[in-house]
Amino acid sequence: MSGVQLAEHLAIIRPETKVLFVSGYAERNVLQRGTAIRRARFLQKPFGLKVLAQKYSKC
């Protein structure tokens, strides 16, 4: 199961769950599927701890 598929399943069974995708691929390539994951956040690799903390606090 891919991360996108997992997020789609979580959106159905636990819609309150927040998702943060972390990838070396472009955001549009990762989040191009499904309306269920449009609320998800995305963090592009590489990143530092400060950026991770900022994204986490926005989730």
PQR file of N, CA, C, O and H, with PARSE charges and radii, in Angstrom:
ATOM      1  N   MET A   1       0.856  -1.172   0.000 -0.4000 1.5000
ATOM      2  CA  MET A   1       0.000   0.000   0.000 -0.0000 2.0000
ATOM      3  C   MET A   1       0.903   1.235   0.000  0.5500 1.7000
ATOM      4  O   MET A   1       1.872   1.308   0.755 -0.5500 1.4000
ATOM      5  N   SER A   2       0.580   2.175  -0.831 -0.4000 1.5000
ATOM      6  CA  SER A   2       1.355   3.417  -0.888 -0.0000 2.0000
ATOM      7  C   SER A   2       0.895   4.380   0.213  0.5500 1.7000
ATOM      8  O   SER A   2      -0.136   4.163   0.850 -0.5500 1.4000
ATOM      9  H   SER A   2      -0.208   2.117  -1.444  0.4000 1.0000
ATOM     10  N   GLY A   3       1.653   5.419   0.419 -0.4000 1.5000
ATOM     11  CA  GLY A   3       1.272   6.432   1.396 -0.0000 2.0000
ATOM     12  C   GLY A   3      -0.021   7.135   1.022  0.5500 1.7000
ATOM     13  O   GLY A   3      -0.834   7.460   1.887 -0.5500 1.4000
ATOM     14  H   GLY A   3       2.490   5.596  -0.099  0.4000 1.0000
ATOM     15  N   VAL A   4      -0.206   7.365  -0.260 -0.4000 1.5000
ATOM     16  CA  VAL A   4      -1.442   7.993  -0.739 -0.0000 2.0000
ATOM     17  C   VAL A   4      -2.632   7.082  -0.468  0.5500 1.7000
ATOM     18  O   VAL A   4      -3.680   7.543  -0.016 -0.5500 1.4000
ATOM     19  H   VAL A   4       0.454   7.101  -0.963  0.4000 1.0000
ATOM     20  N   GLN A   5      -2.471   5.780  -0.746 -0.4000 1.5000
ATOM     21  CA  GLN A   5      -3.556   4.833  -0.484 -0.0000 2.0000
ATOM     22  C   GLN A   5      -3.876   4.774   1.008  0.5500 1.7000
ATOM     23  O   GLN A   5      -5.045   4.728   1.391 -0.5500 1.4000
ATOM     24  H   GLN A   5      -1.620   5.406  -1.113  0.4000 1.0000
ATOM     25  N   LEU A   6      -2.850   4.776   1.844 -0.4000 1.5000
ATOM     26  CA  LEU A   6      -3.060   4.775   3.293 -0.0000 2.0000
ATOM     27  C   LEU A   6      -3.825   6.023   3.728  0.5500 1.7000
ATOM     28  O   LEU A   6      -4.757   5.929   4.527 -0.5500 1.4000
ATOM     29  H   LEU A   6      -1.900   4.813   1.533  0.4000 1.0000
ATOM     30  N   ALA A   7      -3.443   7.177   3.214 -0.4000 1.5000
ATOM     31  CA  ALA A   7      -4.140   8.425   3.560 -0.0000 2.0000
ATOM     32  C   ALA A   7      -5.597   8.374   3.126  0.5500 1.7000
ATOM     33  O   ALA A   7      -6.474   8.861   3.839 -0.5500 1.4000
ATOM     34  H   ALA A   7      -2.686   7.252   2.565  0.4000 1.0000
ATOM     35  N   GLU A   8      -5.864   7.788   1.957 -0.4000 1.5000
ATOM     36  CA  GLU A   8      -7.245   7.667   1.486 -0.0000 2.0000
ATOM     37  C   GLU A   8      -8.063   6.761   2.409  0.5500 1.7000
ATOM     38  O   GLU A   8      -9.211   7.072   2.724 -0.5500 1.4000
ATOM     39  H   GLU A   8      -5.152   7.393   1.377  0.4000 1.0000
ATOM     40  N   HIS A   9      -7.485   5.662   2.835 -0.4000 1.5000
ATOM     41  CA  HIS A   9      -8.182   4.752   3.758 -0.0000 2.0000
ATOM     42  C   HIS A   9      -8.405   5.429   5.119  0.5500 1.7000
ATOM     43  O   HIS A   9      -9.483   5.314   5.702 -0.5500 1.4000
ATOM     44  H   HIS A   9      -6.552   5.410   2.579  0.4000 1.0000
ATOM     45  N   LEU A  10      -7.403   6.119   5.609 -0.4000 1.5000
ATOM     46  CA  LEU A  10      -7.551   6.821   6.888 -0.0000 2.0000
ATOM     47  C   LEU A  10      -8.643   7.880   6.826  0.5500 1.7000
ATOM     48  O   LEU A  10      -9.385   8.073   7.790 -0.5500 1.4000
ATOM     49  H   LEU A  10      -6.528   6.212   5.135  0.4000 1.0000
ATOM     50  N   ALA A  11      -8.739   8.565   5.694 -0.4000 1.5000
ATOM     51  CA  ALA A  11      -9.766   9.597   5.540 -0.0000 2.0000
ATOM     52  C   ALA A  11     -11.173   9.012   5.668  0.5500 1.7000
ATOM     53  O   ALA A  11     -12.103   9.696   6.097 -0.5500 1.4000
ATOM     54  H   ALA A  11      -8.136   8.408   4.911  0.4000 1.0000
ATOM     55  N   ILE A  12     -11.316   7.755   5.297 -0.4000 1.5000
ATOM     56  CA  ILE A  12     -12.620   7.088   5.389 -0.0000 2.0000
ATOM     57  C   ILE A  12     -12.892   6.596   6.809  0.5500 1.7000
ATOM     58  O   ILE A  12     -13.965   6.843   7.360 -0.5500 1.4000
ATOM     59  H   ILE A  12     -10.561   7.199   4.949  0.4000 1.0000
ATOM     60  N   ILE A  13     -11.917   5.897   7.403 -0.4000 1.5000
ATOM     61  CA  ILE A  13     -12.178   5.269   8.702 -0.0000 2.0000
ATOM     62  C   ILE A  13     -11.855   6.171   9.890  0.5500 1.7000
ATOM     63  O   ILE A  13     -12.401   5.976  10.976 -0.5500 1.4000
ATOM     64  H   ILE A  13     -11.046   5.697   6.955  0.4000 1.0000
ATOM     65  N   ARG A  14     -10.985   7.146   9.701 -0.4000 1.5000
ATOM     66  CA  ARG A  14     -10.625   8.088  10.772 -0.0000 2.0000
ATOM     67  C   ARG A  14     -10.432   9.483  10.162  0.5500 1.7000
ATOM     68  O   ARG A  14      -9.303   9.959  10.042 -0.5500 1.4000
ATOM     69  H   ARG A  14     -10.541   7.305   8.819  0.4000 1.0000
ATOM     70  N   PRO A  15     -11.527  10.127   9.780 -0.5600 1.5000
ATOM     71  CA  PRO A  15     -11.424  11.404   9.064  0.2800 2.0000
ATOM     72  C   PRO A  15     -10.742  12.517   9.855  0.5500 1.7000
ATOM     73  O   PRO A  15     -10.309  13.512   9.274 -0.5500 1.4000
ATOM     74  N   GLU A  16     -10.645  12.360  11.166 -0.4000 1.5000
ATOM     75  CA  GLU A  16      -9.992  13.393  11.984 -0.0000 2.0000
ATOM     76  C   GLU A  16      -8.462  13.294  11.947  0.5500 1.7000
ATOM     77  O   GLU A  16      -7.771  14.196  12.421 -0.5500 1.4000
ATOM     78  H   GLU A  16     -10.997  11.551  11.638  0.4000 1.0000
ATOM     79  N   THR A  17      -7.932  12.199  11.386 -0.4000 1.5000
ATOM     80  CA  THR A  17      -6.491  11.988  11.331 -0.0000 2.0000
ATOM     81  C   THR A  17      -5.843  12.976  10.372  0.5500 1.7000
ATOM     82  O   THR A  17      -6.303  13.156   9.245 -0.5500 1.4000
ATOM     83  H   THR A  17      -8.493  11.466  11.001  0.4000 1.0000
ATOM     84  N   LYS A  18      -4.786  13.605  10.823 -0.4000 1.5000
ATOM     85  CA  LYS A  18      -4.042  14.555   9.995 -0.0000 2.0000
ATOM     86  C   LYS A  18      -2.881  13.831   9.330  0.5500 1.7000
ATOM     87  O   LYS A  18      -2.277  12.932   9.914 -0.5500 1.4000
ATOM     88  H   LYS A  18      -4.412  13.459  11.739  0.4000 1.0000
ATOM     89  N   VAL A  19      -2.578  14.238   8.097 -0.4000 1.5000
ATOM     90  CA  VAL A  19      -1.563  13.562   7.302 -0.0000 2.0000
ATOM     91  C   VAL A  19      -0.500  14.563   6.868  0.5500 1.7000
ATOM     92  O   VAL A  19      -0.814  15.662   6.411 -0.5500 1.4000
ATOM     93  H   VAL A  19      -3.069  14.969   7.623  0.4000 1.0000
ATOM     94  N   LEU A  20       0.756  14.171   7.017 -0.4000 1.5000
ATOM     95  CA  LEU A  20       1.893  14.956   6.534 -0.0000 2.0000
ATOM     96  C   LEU A  20       2.714  14.054   5.623  0.5500 1.7000
ATOM     97  O   LEU A  20       3.359  13.114   6.088 -0.5500 1.4000
ATOM     98  H   LEU A  20       1.011  13.279   7.388  0.4000 1.0000
ATOM     99  N   PHE A  21       2.690  14.343   4.329 -0.4000 1.5000
ATOM    100  CA  PHE A  21       3.493  13.600   3.374 -0.0000 2.0000
ATOM    101  C   PHE A  21       4.901  14.169   3.361  0.5500 1.7000
ATOM    102  O   PHE A  21       5.089  15.386   3.336 -0.5500 1.4000
ATOM    103  H   PHE A  21       2.167  15.107   3.952  0.4000 1.0000
ATOM    104  N   VAL A  22       5.887  13.285   3.379 -0.4000 1.5000
ATOM    105  CA  VAL A  22       7.292  13.670   3.279 -0.0000 2.0000
ATOM    106  C   VAL A  22       7.847  12.943   2.066  0.5500 1.7000
ATOM    107  O   VAL A  22       7.788  11.716   1.988 -0.5500 1.4000
ATOM    108  H   VAL A  22       5.734  12.297   3.399  0.4000 1.0000
ATOM    109  N   SER A  23       8.391  13.706   1.112 -0.4000 1.5000
ATOM    110  CA  SER A  23       8.831  13.073  -0.125 -0.0000 2.0000
ATOM    111  C   SER A  23       9.948  13.856  -0.792  0.5500 1.7000
ATOM    112  O   SER A  23      10.089  15.064  -0.602 -0.5500 1.4000
ATOM    113  H   SER A  23       8.439  14.703   1.175  0.4000 1.0000
ATOM    114  N   GLY A  24      10.729  13.145  -1.571 -0.4000 1.5000
ATOM    115  CA  GLY A  24      11.720  13.762  -2.433 -0.0000 2.0000
ATOM    116  C   GLY A  24      11.124  14.107  -3.785  0.5500 1.7000
ATOM    117  O   GLY A  24      11.769  14.767  -4.599 -0.5500 1.4000
ATOM    118  H   GLY A  24      10.614  12.163  -1.725  0.4000 1.0000
ATOM    119  N   TYR A  25       9.897  13.666  -4.032 -0.4000 1.5000
ATOM    120  CA  TYR A  25       9.206  13.963  -5.275 -0.0000 2.0000
ATOM    121  C   TYR A  25       8.436  15.266  -5.146  0.5500 1.7000
ATOM    122  O   TYR A  25       8.164  15.729  -4.038 -0.5500 1.4000
ATOM    123  H   TYR A  25       9.373  13.130  -3.370  0.4000 1.0000
ATOM    124  N   ALA A  26       8.089  15.851  -6.275 -0.4000 1.5000
ATOM    125  CA  ALA A  26       7.326  17.097  -6.274 -0.0000 2.0000
ATOM    126  C   ALA A  26       5.954  16.880  -5.646  0.5500 1.7000
ATOM    127  O   ALA A  26       5.355  15.813  -5.783 -0.5500 1.4000
ATOM    128  H   ALA A  26       8.310  15.475  -7.175  0.4000 1.0000
ATOM    129  N   GLU A  27       5.476  17.891  -4.965 -0.4000 1.5000
ATOM    130  CA  GLU A  27       4.182  17.816  -4.270 -0.0000 2.0000
ATOM    131  C   GLU A  27       3.063  17.396  -5.203  0.5500 1.7000
ATOM    132  O   GLU A  27       2.236  16.561  -4.838 -0.5500 1.4000
ATOM    133  H   GLU A  27       5.963  18.758  -4.853  0.4000 1.0000
ATOM    134  N   ARG A  28       3.022  17.953  -6.385 -0.4000 1.5000
ATOM    135  CA  ARG A  28       1.920  17.631  -7.303 -0.0000 2.0000
ATOM    136  C   ARG A  28       1.927  16.163  -7.701  0.5500 1.7000
ATOM    137  O   ARG A  28       0.870  15.595  -7.973 -0.5500 1.4000
ATOM    138  H   ARG A  28       3.694  18.632  -6.681  0.4000 1.0000
ATOM    139  N   ASN A  29       3.104  15.537  -7.740 -0.4000 1.5000
ATOM    140  CA  ASN A  29       3.176  14.117  -8.071 -0.0000 2.0000
ATOM    141  C   ASN A  29       2.629  13.250  -6.947  0.5500 1.7000
ATOM    142  O   ASN A  29       2.048  12.196  -7.203 -0.5500 1.4000
ATOM    143  H   ASN A  29       3.963  15.999  -7.519  0.4000 1.0000
ATOM    144  N   VAL A  30       2.808  13.680  -5.717 -0.4000 1.5000
ATOM    145  CA  VAL A  30       2.369  12.900  -4.562 -0.0000 2.0000
ATOM    146  C   VAL A  30       0.891  13.107  -4.278  0.5500 1.7000
ATOM    147  O   VAL A  30       0.176  12.150  -3.982 -0.5500 1.4000
ATOM    148  H   VAL A  30       3.280  14.536  -5.509  0.4000 1.0000
ATOM    149  N   LEU A  31       0.430  14.332  -4.364 -0.4000 1.5000
ATOM    150  CA  LEU A  31      -0.935  14.661  -3.936 -0.0000 2.0000
ATOM    151  C   LEU A  31      -1.929  14.804  -5.085  0.5500 1.7000
ATOM    152  O   LEU A  31      -2.995  15.390  -4.900 -0.5500 1.4000
ATOM    153  H   LEU A  31       1.010  15.110  -4.605  0.4000 1.0000
ATOM    154  N   GLN A  32      -1.605  14.288  -6.255 -0.4000 1.5000
ATOM    155  CA  GLN A  32      -2.492  14.463  -7.404 -0.0000 2.0000
ATOM    156  C   GLN A  32      -3.726  13.577  -7.359  0.5500 1.7000
ATOM    157  O   GLN A  32      -4.650  13.768  -8.151 -0.5500 1.4000
ATOM    158  H   GLN A  32      -0.739  13.812  -6.405  0.4000 1.0000
ATOM    159  N   ARG A  33      -3.757  12.615  -6.449 -0.4000 1.5000
ATOM    160  CA  ARG A  33      -4.876  11.668  -6.383 -0.0000 2.0000
ATOM    161  C   ARG A  33      -5.846  12.005  -5.260  0.5500 1.7000
ATOM    162  O   ARG A  33      -5.446  12.440  -4.180 -0.5500 1.4000
ATOM    163  H   ARG A  33      -3.007  12.461  -5.806  0.4000 1.0000
ATOM    164  N   GLY A  34      -7.122  11.795  -5.535 -0.4000 1.5000
ATOM    165  CA  GLY A  34      -8.153  11.727  -4.506 -0.0000 2.0000
ATOM    166  C   GLY A  34      -8.459  12.999  -3.739  0.5500 1.7000
ATOM    167  O   GLY A  34      -7.557  13.714  -3.303 -0.5500 1.4000
ATOM    168  H   GLY A  34      -7.447  11.441  -6.412  0.4000 1.0000
ATOM    169  N   THR A  35      -9.723  13.263  -3.586 -0.4000 1.5000
ATOM    170  CA  THR A  35     -10.162  14.410  -2.806 -0.0000 2.0000
ATOM    171  C   THR A  35     -10.011  14.160  -1.320  0.5500 1.7000
ATOM    172  O   THR A  35      -9.970  15.111  -0.539 -0.5500 1.4000
ATOM    173  H   THR A  35     -10.456  12.682  -3.941  0.4000 1.0000
ATOM    174  N   ALA A  36      -9.927  12.906  -0.910 -0.4000 1.5000
ATOM    175  CA  ALA A  36      -9.849  12.572   0.510 -0.0000 2.0000
ATOM    176  C   ALA A  36      -8.561  13.071   1.147  0.5500 1.7000
ATOM    177  O   ALA A  36      -8.507  13.265   2.361 -0.5500 1.4000
ATOM    178  H   ALA A  36      -9.961  12.133  -1.544  0.4000 1.0000
ATOM    179  N   ILE A  37      -7.526  13.280   0.347 -0.4000 1.5000
ATOM    180  CA  ILE A  37      -6.253  13.695   0.929 -0.0000 2.0000
ATOM    181  C   ILE A  37      -5.906  15.146   0.621  0.5500 1.7000
ATOM    182  O   ILE A  37      -4.774  15.568   0.859 -0.5500 1.4000
ATOM    183  H   ILE A  37      -7.570  13.123  -0.639  0.4000 1.0000
ATOM    184  N   ARG A  38      -6.824  15.894   0.113 -0.4000 1.5000
ATOM    185  CA  ARG A  38      -6.539  17.302  -0.210 -0.0000 2.0000
ATOM    186  C   ARG A  38      -6.257  18.137   1.028  0.5500 1.7000
ATOM    187  O   ARG A  38      -5.662  19.210   0.932 -0.5500 1.4000
ATOM    188  H   ARG A  38      -7.744  15.552  -0.081  0.4000 1.0000
ATOM    189  N   ARG A  39      -6.679  17.656   2.183 -0.4000 1.5000
ATOM    190  CA  ARG A  39      -6.398  18.363   3.431 -0.0000 2.0000
ATOM    191  C   ARG A  39      -4.989  18.071   3.929  0.5500 1.7000
ATOM    192  O   ARG A  39      -4.522  18.702   4.878 -0.5500 1.4000
ATOM    193  H   ARG A  39      -7.163  16.784   2.261  0.4000 1.0000
ATOM    194  N   ALA A  40      -4.314  17.127   3.302 -0.4000 1.5000
ATOM    195  CA  ALA A  40      -2.990  16.705   3.752 -0.0000 2.0000
ATOM    196  C   ALA A  40      -1.963  17.806   3.529  0.5500 1.7000
ATOM    197  O   ALA A  40      -2.083  18.618   2.611 -0.5500 1.4000
ATOM    198  H   ALA A  40      -4.694  16.614   2.532  0.4000 1.0000
ATOM    199  N   ARG A  41      -0.964  17.814   4.379 -0.4000 1.5000
ATOM    200  CA  ARG A  41       0.174  18.718   4.242 -0.0000 2.0000
ATOM    201  C   ARG A  41       1.296  17.974   3.530  0.5500 1.7000
ATOM    202  O   ARG A  41       1.298  16.745   3.460 -0.5500 1.4000
ATOM    203  H   ARG A  41      -0.867  17.155   5.125  0.4000 1.0000
ATOM    204  N   PHE A  42       2.244  18.732   3.006 -0.4000 1.5000
ATOM    205  CA  PHE A  42       3.348  18.144   2.270 -0.0000 2.0000
ATOM    206  C   PHE A  42       4.655  18.805   2.700  0.5500 1.7000
ATOM    207  O   PHE A  42       4.723  20.021   2.879 -0.5500 1.4000
ATOM    208  H   PHE A  42       2.243  19.730   3.063  0.4000 1.0000
ATOM    209  N   LEU A  43       5.686  17.982   2.861 -0.4000 1.5000
ATOM    210  CA  LEU A  43       7.008  18.466   3.237 -0.0000 2.0000
ATOM    211  C   LEU A  43       8.012  17.899   2.244  0.5500 1.7000
ATOM    212  O   LEU A  43       8.190  16.684   2.146 -0.5500 1.4000
ATOM    213  H   LEU A  43       5.630  16.995   2.715  0.4000 1.0000
ATOM    214  N   GLN A  44       8.668  18.795   1.508 -0.4000 1.5000
ATOM    215  CA  GLN A  44       9.622  18.404   0.476 -0.0000 2.0000
ATOM    216  C   GLN A  44      10.990  18.123   1.092  0.5500 1.7000
ATOM    217  O   GLN A  44      11.501  18.933   1.865 -0.5500 1.4000
ATOM    218  H   GLN A  44       8.523  19.781   1.587  0.4000 1.0000
ATOM    219  N   LYS A  45      11.587  16.970   0.750 -0.4000 1.5000
ATOM    220  CA  LYS A  45      12.946  16.655   1.179 -0.0000 2.0000
ATOM    221  C   LYS A  45      13.926  17.422   0.303  0.5500 1.7000
ATOM    222  O   LYS A  45      13.609  17.686  -0.857 -0.5500 1.4000
ATOM    223  H   LYS A  45      11.172  16.312   0.121  0.4000 1.0000
ATOM    224  N   PRO A  46      15.065  17.780   0.786 -0.5600 1.5000
ATOM    225  CA  PRO A  46      15.514  17.711   2.177  0.2800 2.0000
ATOM    226  C   PRO A  46      14.931  18.878   2.983  0.5500 1.7000
ATOM    227  O   PRO A  46      14.553  19.904   2.416 -0.5500 1.4000
ATOM    228  N   PHE A  47      14.864  18.717   4.274 -0.4000 1.5000
ATOM    229  CA  PHE A  47      14.345  19.767   5.150 -0.0000 2.0000
ATOM    230  C   PHE A  47      15.074  19.693   6.482  0.5500 1.7000
ATOM    231  O   PHE A  47      15.637  18.660   6.844 -0.5500 1.4000
ATOM    232  H   PHE A  47      15.171  17.884   4.734  0.4000 1.0000
ATOM    233  N   GLY A  48      15.052  20.798   7.198 -0.4000 1.5000
ATOM    234  CA  GLY A  48      15.672  20.857   8.517 -0.0000 2.0000
ATOM    235  C   GLY A  48      14.639  20.701   9.618  0.5500 1.7000
ATOM    236  O   GLY A  48      13.435  20.677   9.360 -0.5500 1.4000
ATOM    237  H   GLY A  48      14.595  21.637   6.904  0.4000 1.0000
ATOM    238  N   LEU A  49      15.123  20.595  10.845 -0.4000 1.5000
ATOM    239  CA  LEU A  49      14.223  20.423  11.992 -0.0000 2.0000
ATOM    240  C   LEU A  49      13.285  21.609  12.172  0.5500 1.7000
ATOM    241  O   LEU A  49      12.135  21.431  12.572 -0.5500 1.4000
ATOM    242  H   LEU A  49      16.101  20.615  11.054  0.4000 1.0000
ATOM    243  N   LYS A  50      13.754  22.798  11.888 -0.4000 1.5000
ATOM    244  CA  LYS A  50      12.911  23.989  12.041 -0.0000 2.0000
ATOM    245  C   LYS A  50      11.718  23.932  11.087  0.5500 1.7000
ATOM    246  O   LYS A  50      10.591  24.232  11.479 -0.5500 1.4000
ATOM    247  H   LYS A  50      14.689  22.943  11.563  0.4000 1.0000
ATOM    248  N   VAL A  51      11.966  23.550   9.849 -0.4000 1.5000
ATOM    249  CA  VAL A  51      10.887  23.441   8.864 -0.0000 2.0000
ATOM    250  C   VAL A  51       9.914  22.331   9.254  0.5500 1.7000
ATOM    251  O   VAL A  51       8.700  22.499   9.138 -0.5500 1.4000
ATOM    252  H   VAL A  51      12.882  23.306   9.530  0.4000 1.0000
ATOM    253  N   LEU A  52      10.443  21.196   9.716 -0.4000 1.5000
ATOM    254  CA  LEU A  52       9.592  20.101  10.184 -0.0000 2.0000
ATOM    255  C   LEU A  52       8.707  20.563  11.335  0.5500 1.7000
ATOM    256  O   LEU A  52       7.511  20.274  11.352 -0.5500 1.4000
ATOM    257  H   LEU A  52      11.429  21.060   9.811  0.4000 1.0000
ATOM    258  N   ALA A  53       9.279  21.267  12.285 -0.4000 1.5000
ATOM    259  CA  ALA A  53       8.513  21.765  13.438 -0.0000 2.0000
ATOM    260  C   ALA A  53       7.417  22.726  12.985  0.5500 1.7000
ATOM    261  O   ALA A  53       6.306  22.685  13.512 -0.5500 1.4000
ATOM    262  H   ALA A  53      10.251  21.502  12.272  0.4000 1.0000
ATOM    263  N   GLN A  54       7.714  23.584  12.020 -0.4000 1.5000
ATOM    264  CA  GLN A  54       6.708  24.523  11.509 -0.0000 2.0000
ATOM    265  C   GLN A  54       5.560  23.784  10.835  0.5500 1.7000
ATOM    266  O   GLN A  54       4.394  24.101  11.072 -0.5500 1.4000
ATOM    267  H   GLN A  54       8.617  23.618  11.592  0.4000 1.0000
ATOM    268  N   LYS A  55       5.877  22.806  10.001 -0.4000 1.5000
ATOM    269  CA  LYS A  55       4.825  22.030   9.321 -0.0000 2.0000
ATOM    270  C   LYS A  55       3.987  21.261  10.334  0.5500 1.7000
ATOM    271  O   LYS A  55       2.761  21.230  10.236 -0.5500 1.4000
ATOM    272  H   LYS A  55       6.824  22.549   9.807  0.4000 1.0000
ATOM    273  N   TYR A  56       4.649  20.644  11.304 -0.4000 1.5000
ATOM    274  CA  TYR A  56       3.953  19.860  12.322 -0.0000 2.0000
ATOM    275  C   TYR A  56       2.991  20.748  13.105  0.5500 1.7000
ATOM    276  O   TYR A  56       1.871  20.333  13.402 -0.5500 1.4000
ATOM    277  H   TYR A  56       5.645  20.669  11.384  0.4000 1.0000
ATOM    278  N   SER A  57       3.408  21.941  13.436 -0.4000 1.5000
ATOM    279  CA  SER A  57       2.551  22.825  14.225 -0.0000 2.0000
ATOM    280  C   SER A  57       1.330  23.297  13.440  0.5500 1.7000
ATOM    281  O   SER A  57       0.331  23.704  14.034 -0.5500 1.4000
ATOM    282  H   SER A  57       4.318  22.278  13.195  0.4000 1.0000
ATOM    283  N   LYS A  58       1.404  23.246  12.113 -0.4000 1.5000
ATOM    284  CA  LYS A  58       0.276  23.659  11.262 -0.0000 2.0000
ATOM    285  C   LYS A  58      -0.705  22.519  10.999  0.5500 1.7000
ATOM    286  O   LYS A  58      -1.805  22.757  10.500 -0.5500 1.4000
ATOM    287  H   LYS A  58       2.215  22.915  11.631  0.4000 1.0000
ATOM    288  N   CYS A  59      -0.327  21.298  11.323 -0.4000 1.5000
ATOM    289  CA  CYS A  59      -1.200  20.135  11.078 -0.0000 2.0000
ATOM    290  C   CYS A  59      -2.370  20.103  12.010  0.5500 1.7000
ATOM    291  O   CYS A  59      -3.195  19.192  11.933 -0.5500 1.4000
ATOM    292  H   CYS A  59       0.566  21.104  11.729  0.4000 1.0000
TER
END
